[in-house]
Amino acid sequence: MTARATEPTNPFAGGVCTYGEDIAPGAGCILPAGHEPADRHVVTDGDLDGEG
């Protein structure tokens, strides 16, 4: 079965952007992989206080 051009595609099908994952446990960009513009990231703080 092939997808039709009118069917929406899942923006997270390719995974999520890995930018910022080294900041703290649980941190990272919440945008889908391959987002545009590539230099704009929405990064969560993660667990900066070490709890949880």
Sequence and secondary structure as in RCSB ss.txt:
>XXXX:A:sequence
MTARATEPTNPFAGGVCTYGEDIAPGAGCILPAGHEPADRHVVTDGDLDGEG
>XXXX:A:secstr
    TTS   TTTT B  TTTTSSTT EE SBTT SSTT   EE  STTS  
